[in-house]
Amino acid sequence: MAKYLYTIEEALQQLYKDSEDLLYFHKEVPEISLADIDDDFALMFYRDFVSRNHPVLIKGGVEHFSAVNKWDSVYFRQHFGNKSVTATLTPNGYADAVARYQGEKYFFLPEEVEMNFEGFLDLLQRQSSNCVSYIQQQNSNLTEHFSELLADVETEISWASKAFNKSPDAVNFWMGDERAVTSMHKDPYENIYCVIDGHKDFILVPPLDTPYVPYENYPVRKYSNVRPDGFDVERVPDQETISWVAVDPLRFDQVRDYPDFFKKARTFEVRVGKGDVLYLPSLWFHHVRQSHGCIAVNYWYDIDYSNPTFCYYQMLSKMCTIKNF
């Protein structure tokens, strides 16, 4: 019978040490400027960031988009006030997130409501208590539902498409309330995130720190009839439970419950301002806040599942499951 030289715990400790010394030498998200984008930028971007699975902030990366000088609440109200949009509503700003209800923790989906754009902008302006609105559909809603806006941006980011050797799978439009928070999660996409107006604050954790990002299983519920004086809760057909990140990086009162996250997980904080672009690599955990009325467009490029990086991540996730069994 083979004799293992290391335990899983020892292997994870070695991974943590090696990644600290070799991979995350930046200690913060590096910045480059629009002036660095030239004909050879796709190669540099791939070599220095994509191949290393490391984020980068490109200051002014989309300041040439006409949307940066046009899009805001006044513009949308004037030109697209009667357009039908799908908005999500929550009583607390946390959609697709864990919240307490009647003393128990649940994973809550938001209520989705059809309204005209002007009605959504009215909700943003009023900021009614216990009613937080957000346009956050992730089904390529910019190309599918906001095609009138495509002339003000680009259908793809040329240097990113060249580096990934593909076109984006989805292009999404985001606009919301400053109270709306995106809970920590990860996506199987290479993400080119462009802020058009306002700013977004990201907290990032690299996938190699998966051993220190706790998951728990939660019953799934959905908000309905969200209004300033209350809300209803519904069960979700065919989805009883979900495994979701249990920790909120802003809640330091959780240190006792999740000490490894607050002591060991290496967090990177970055503000993405108007006209800036964040490259958020696939499988990085991220938590997002925003300024009020912030507008953004992101381009999702599907992960390369044949890449050894994905295979290593899958192995790491399995090791963590065994470790915590």
Summary of the structure (lengths in Angstrom):
residues: 325
radius of gyration: 20.6
end to end distance: 23.3
largest distance: 74.0
contacts: 982
relative contact order: 0.20
helix: 30%
strand: 34%
